[in-house]
Amino acid sequence: MAVSTKNEKRPRIGVVALQGDYAAHLQAIEVAGGDAFPVRTAEDVAGADGLILPGGESTTIGRLMARYGLDTAISEAARQGTPIFGTCAGMILLASRIARGEKQGGQPTLGLMDIGVARNAFGRQVDSFEANIDAPCVTDAPASGQHAEPVRGVFIRAPYIEESGPEVDILARFEDKVVLARQGNLLASAFHPELTGDTRVHRYFLRMIGTSSAEDKNGDE
Ligand code: GLN
């Protein structure tokens, strides 16, 4: 069941629905207080207050986005300030550089965020795992000075951010690896907040709508 936000228009969030776990994001956005819809065409992009690039297989999603003209439509929306949230494969698609693990034949990305991403970067023995992530930006009451429960991070053959430019705010690390970061209207997570039933990261993303100049980031750096 969706939770209603009183007296507020629910933002319309388009979830790129070509491949991957977009259905979980559609559900998480509804619970978090947005109206979610699948995005498959450039026209769909135009109707969105915010966009999500889901987890899945980044090379496949990137190629399909190019085939359907979503790459230019999403890049244009990003330039106009539309908040965009990329999770896992979606984070790779936001990146301007693939630092490691690039597929032979090249890795299509939108090149929007000033980050270098290592693909499949946590090593074979821990291809998939869960870990608590301390992400101060997603506590419900950051002003209280109290630390909320950590976020449960689900990592599935996950990438991490190996290096980033000065405009990028680091929002969370796992061990020493950057797994959540923001650059203005762009948000990227290495893990899958849509799979846990905890919608704090999605609510943080919804708060970026209308405040996409990064003043709401409350990051640790
Ligand atoms: N390893 C995948 C890729 O590089 C991403 C995995 C995921 O989204 N869960 O596309």
Residues whose N, C-alpha, C, O or C-beta is under 5 A from the ligand:
A	BS01	LIG	G55 G56 E57 S58 T59 T87 C88 A89 R119 N120 I156 R157
